[in-house]
Amino acid sequence: MNLAEHVLRAGAATPDKLALSVIGPARAERWSYGRLIAAVRGTATGLLRAGLQPGDRVLLRLGNRPAFPVAYLGAIAAGIVPVPSSALLTTREIDKLAAEIDPAMVIAGDGVALPDHPAPVLSESVLAGFADLPPADFAQGDPDRLAYIVYTSGSSGQPRAVMHAHRAILARQMMFQGWYGLCDQDRLLHAGAFNWTFTLGTGLMDPWTLGATALIPAEGVAIEQIPLLAARHGATILAAAPGVFRRMLRVEWANPPELRHALTAGERLDPGLRKTWQDRTGGGLHEAMGASEISTFISGSPDRPAPEGTAGYPQPGRRVTVLDDAGSPLPQGQPGLLAVHRSDPGLFLGYLDQPEDTAARFLGDWFITGDQAMQAEDGAITMLGRSDDIMNAGGFRVAPPEIEELLSTHPEAGDLAVAELAVGPGSSIIAAFWTGTAPEAQLRALAEAGLARYKQPRDYIRVDALPRTPTGKINRRALRQAYSKVTA
């Protein structure tokens, strides 16, 4: 099989249908399936003519433009391994990635930081000319062979290069009804940039696999304009990180008439934000959780919304369980290690050049996600926090979301997080961090009224912004490092 061929197969049957529209206040850039497929296959030809060989790695340093997915799929079509990277990475950060990846080529847009590496650089302008070249055949091979590499967010340490196989695209089908409620007539608007993996998968690859239409805001579009653009372009599904929905709700707009529901991932969804969105639009806001090593695998959906306080259900076809520290499945209702069976087609091949670290993520036949969780009798999963984020308060294990969800009910809390801070040798406290205008005394009163004494934060620290990973997740590790009074 070939991942790129799988993604484009449905569109090949409807070449005149709209595959992609890059939308802005003034105009839209439109790509039919015929144009998209020709550009991808021409790019594959151009990359091979430029001297690349199947199996070579290509580092993508492209901005928020259609060139990004075209280069990504064009490389995969030719059997070349793309490595997407955020255009926001600095020279120092991209130097480290390039040293690990050792790319055979760097494909770069104007103004994007480039690594100090001997690989030749192919400009975006030269790349654009490849679209008119004769189409390459899709390179076929074992579904288990390497297709692409993505980097983890680094939320639990240093970012890691995660290798994925061509078969990973097959696992994404479990999301179509297990999360999206997606069909071939949908127009899915993703509010993220082209070069974010959440956009690349949910916003582009998945709609294209079904022959649906992808809508992506143009560079420079303000988040507050997205509902208006959704209405103007007939969006039926809207996808974004929780923070984007929060900003959209700060302004008044008429509901997009075709919009059925919305999707979110990338960080924890506050229950209050979900309710506010539902009250405003009348449609659901369905959350998914996952990891770079497997993408999303637990979610709510239009057909089966997540019960309040839970992350949702394992997507149909996934083998998900909660394990004890020895690797044995736990009874329902008991907290433990959230795990996915190694037979899942979406599971990664491993970390690049890190076989020992790869092996350490498995207990027998189960991949350990790094999250603490609990499964209810109906199968719903309650997330209890990252294993390295679980706090110890007086001998009791406390999950950050339990405290955060309560404190976030204050209307002026803003962004909020809690973390365990070391305050002395063998001594630590729970601290709350918030960005809003809520008085500390009111947050303390909320905690005192709704939490057991040992769960209540001992310190409250107002900050201008919470530290986040490149994918927008709260970086509690950075909070611990910045505010602990001793090394934990």
N, C-alpha and C positions, 0 to 999 in steps of 0.2 A: 504494500500500500504506500501511498504518499499523502501526508497530512494536507498539503496544499490542494491536491486534486480532490480530496474528500470535501474540503471547505467549499470549493468552487463548482462541484458537480451539479448541484441543483440549479445554480445560476446559468450554467451552460445550456440548460434546456429553455431558458427564458432570456436570451441575450439582450433584448430591448427593455427589460424591466429595470427600474431604478435600484441599484445596489447600494449606493452611497450618496448622501447629500451633505456637503459641508455648509452649514447654515449660519447666516449672519443677518444683522438688521437690514442690510442693503440688498444683498443678493445671495444666491446659493450656487455652489460649485457641484455639478451633478455628474455622477459616474454610473453609466449603465453596466449591467453584468458583462456585456460584450467588451466594453472598454476596459473594465477591471481585469478580466481574464487575459485580454491581449497584453495589458501592461505587465501583469505578473509573469506570463510566459516569455514575453520579450525581455524582461529583466533577468530571468533565468538564463536566457541566451547570452545577454550582455555580461553577466558575471562570469560565465564559463569562458567567454572570449577574452575577458580581462585577465585570465590566467588562473582563476580559482578552480579547485578540484573538489569533487564530492568528498565530504568529511571535513573540509576546511572550516575554520570558524571565522565569522565576520562580525565585528563589533559595530552596532548601529548607533550612530551619534546624530540623530535627526530630530528636528523639532516637531511641533504639533501640526503636522501636515500629512496628506494622503501618501506622500512618499514613504512614510514609515511602514504602514501595513503592506504596501506594494513591495518594498525591499524585503520585508520579513517573509512574505509568502513566496516571492521570487527566489530567494535563497533556498527555502525548503523545497520548492518545486525542482530545483537543480540538485538536490541532495547536499547542499551546503548548510552549515549550522549557524543560524543567526543568534546573536546575543543582544537582545534589546537593552537599552540603558536610558535612564532619564536624562533629558537635555539639561537639567538643572545641576547635575553633578559638576563639581569643580575639577580643575586640573589635577589636584592632589588625589581626589577620589577616583577619577577615571584612570590615573596612572596605576593605582593599585589593582583595579579590575583588569586592565590590559596586561599587567604582569602575570596575573593568574590565568587569563584566557589565552594569551599569546596568539592574537588573531592573525590570520593571513592577510586581512584587509580591514580598513576602517572606512565606513560609509558615513560621510559627514555633511551636515548642513551649515550654512553660514552662521557665524557667531556662537557655535557650540564648542565648548572646551574639548581639546584633543589630547590624547595621551602622548607622553614621550616614549614612543615605541617605533621600531623600524618598519612596521607594516605600512604598505602604501595606502594613501588616502584617496578614496573615490568621492568626488564632490557630488552634491545633490543635483547640480545642473547636468553633469555627465550621466548620472543615474536616470534622469528624466528622459534622455535620448534613447535609453534602452527599450522604452515602451513600444517603439515602432519597429523593433527588430523581429525577425521571423520567430515564431513561437517554438520554445524548447519542449521536448517531451518531458512528462513528469517522471522523475527518477523513482523507480520502484524498488522495493526491498522488504526486508523483515520488519514487521510492525514494531518490534522491540528495539530497532536501531535508533541511535540518537537523532533527534529532529531539531531541538533548540535548547538553549540554556537561558534561564532567568535567575535573577538574584533575589535572595530573601530580603526582607525589609531591615534585618538587623535588630529587631526588637528585643532579642535575647542575647545580643552580643554582636560580633562582626557579621556583615552580610556574607552569604555563602552562594557559590555558583551551583545551581540546581539543574541537573540534566534530565530532560524529558524525552520520551520516545514518540514516534509517530502515532502510536496507539492512543496517546493521551487525548486526541481529539474525539475518540469513540466514547470516552467516559463523560465528555461534556454533554452528550445527549441525555444523561440522567438529570441534567438541570432544566431541560426544556419544559417539562411539566412539574418536576420536583421543586422548581423555584420560579421560573419565568412565566409559565402559562403562555408560551410562545408558539405562534403558527406562521405559515408562510405569507400571510396577508398583513402581518404586523409591520409597524414603522417604529423601531426602537430607538429612542433618543438617549444616548449616553452623554452625560455632562462632563466626562473626563477628557484628558488629552489623548491623542492617538498613541503616544509612547508610554502610556501607563498600562500595565498588564491587565488590570481590571477592564479597561476600555478595549484593549486588544481582544480579549476573550469574549466578555459579555456584550460589548458594544459592536463588535465587528465579526469575529469568527463564527459566533453562534447564529446570528441572524443570517449570515451568508450561507451557512451550512443548510438552512431550511429554505433559502431563496427569498428571505424577507428583506426589508429595507433598513439600512443603518443610517441614522441621523447623528452628526457630530457637530457641536458648535465650532465656529471658526475661531482662530486665534484672536484674542482681544474681546470676545463676547463676555459681558459681565454676567455673573451667576444670576443676578436679579432679572435679567432679560430672558432666561431660559423658559419660564412658563409661557411667555408671549410667543417665543419661537416654536414651542411645542404645539401651541394652538394653530399657528400660521401654517405649519408643515404637517399637521395631522398626526402627531405622535400618538401612538396607542399605548406604549409602555415607556416609562422614564426611569433611567438608572443613574445613580450617583452615590457618592459617599454621604454618610449622615450629616457631616458639616455643610454640605451643599444644600441639602433639604432645609437645614436650619436657617441658612441665609435666604433662601427663597421665601420662607415663611415670614420674613421680616417686612416684606413689602406686599402691597395689595395688588391682586391680579384676578382676572376672570378665569375660571377653570377651563383648561383645554378641553374642548367638547368631545374629542375622540379618545381621551386618556382613560384607560380602564384601571390601571394600577401602577405601582412604582416598585423598584427594586433597590436594595442598598447592601453594601458590604464594605470592608476595609477597616472598620472600627466598630466598637459596640454601639448599638442603637438604643438611645434612651427611650424608655416606654412612653414618656411624656411627648417626645417628638413624634413617635408613631401615631399617638392619639390625635395630636394637633393636625398632622397631615391628613388623617382620615376625616376629621371634622371639617377641614377646609375643602377637601376634594371629593369626599364621598367614596374614595377608592382606597384599597389597602396599600400599605407600605411593607413589603416583604423582605426580611433580612436573610442573608446567608453568611455562614462562616466557613473558613477553610484555611489553607496554608499554601505557601509557594510549592511545597512538595506534592500537592494533590489538587490544588484549586479548591472550589467550594464543594462541600459534601453534606452539610447540614443546612436546612433552610425551611422557612415557611413558604407557602405558595397560595395562589388564589383558591385552589381546590382544597387546601388543607392549611389554613393559617396557623402560625405558631401560637400555642397557648401563652397567655400572659406570663411573663417571667422566664420564658424559655427561648432558646435559639431556633426551635423548630424540630424537624424530624430528619433522620437520615434519608437522603434522596433515594428513590426507588432504584434498586440494584446495588446499593452500597452495603457493605458489611461493616458495621460500626458497632463497637462495644465499649464498655468501661471496665478497666482491668485493675487488679491490685498490684502492688509493687513486684510481685513474683510473676506477673503475666497471666494470671487466671481471671476469667470473667467474673465480675461481681454481680450479686443480685440487684434487681431494680431497686432504686431508692438509696443506694449506697454510693458515696463519692469515691472517685478514683481517677485513673489515667484514661483519657479519651484516646481511642485507638481505631485504626482502619486496617482491614485485612490486606496483606501483601498481594492478593490476587486482583485488587482493584486496577482496572486498566489505566486509570489516571495517575497512579502512584509513580513517583519519580524513579529514575534509574540509579540515582545516587548523587552525592556531592562530588564535583569535579576534583579528581586527584586526592580524595579524602576517604579511602575505603574504611578506615577505622571509625571515623565520625559517622559514616553512613551506617555501618553495622550497629553503632551505639543507639541508633534511633529505632531499633527493632527489639521486641521481646517475643522470641519465637516467630510465629507467622504474623505478628501484629506490628504495624507502624505506630509509634508513640508520637502523638501530635505535639506534646508539650503543654497541653491544656488539662486542667482538672475539670471534671464534669460529673453529672449524675443523670441517669435515665429513668424516666417515669414508666409506669405500667403500660401506658399507651405508646411508648417509644419516644416521647418528646425528650429532648436533651436540654438540661440546664447547665449553662457554663458557669464555672466557679473561678475562672481566672487562669492565667498562665502558671505553670508549675513553679517558675522562678519568680512569679509575682505574688504567690500565696503568702500571706503575712502570718506571723506567729505572735499572738497577743496573750501573754500570760500563760503560755502553753496551749492555747486554743488556736487552731488554724482558721484564718479568716480570708475570704475571697474579696478582692477589691470591688467587684460589681455590686455586691450586696450593700455596701456602704454608699457607693457612688449613685446608685439608683434612688436611694432615699434622699440624699442631699440635693440631687439634681431636680427634685420636685419643687425646690424654691424657685420662683419665677425669675429671680435676678442672680441665680448662681453662675450663669455663663458656662464656659467649659470647666469641667471638674474632674479631678482624679485623686485617688488616695494611694499612698505607698508607705512601706515600712522603712523607717529611718533609724540608723544606728546612732545612739546618743552616749554610749559608753561601752567599755569592754563587756561583751555579752549582754548588753542592754539595748532595747529598741522600743520605739513607739510607732503608733499609726498616726500619720499626718495627712491632712486634707489640703489640697491645692485648688484654688478657684480663681477665675478671671473676671467674674461679674461684680456687680455693685452690692450684692447681698451682704448685710452686716454679719460679722463673725458671730455675734451673739445669737442671731437667728439661726444660723447653721448649727451652732452648738445645741440650741434648743431642739431643733429637728432631730439631731442624733440622740439626744437624751430621751426624747419621747418615743423614738422608734427603734432603738438598737440596744441590745444588751450592753452592760457597762464595758465589757472587755472589747467590744467592737467599736466603741466610740473613739473618734480621733482625739488624741491628746494635744495636738498642735494644729493650728490653721494658718496657712501661709497663702496670702494673696499674691498672684503673679500676673504679669501682663499677658503671657501666653504659655500654654503647656508645651513642653518639648515633644516633638513628634518624629516618627520615622519618615523616610522618603515616601512611604505609601499612606501617610496620614494617621497611623496608629499612635496612641499615647505611649510615650517612651518612659515607662516607670523606672527603668534602669537609670536613665539620665537624671530623673528626680532623686533617686537614692544617692547617686554619685555627687550631685550638686548640693544637697541639703543635709546629708548625714554629717554628724559632728565628728565621727571617727570612722575608720574603715570597717565596713560590716564584715 
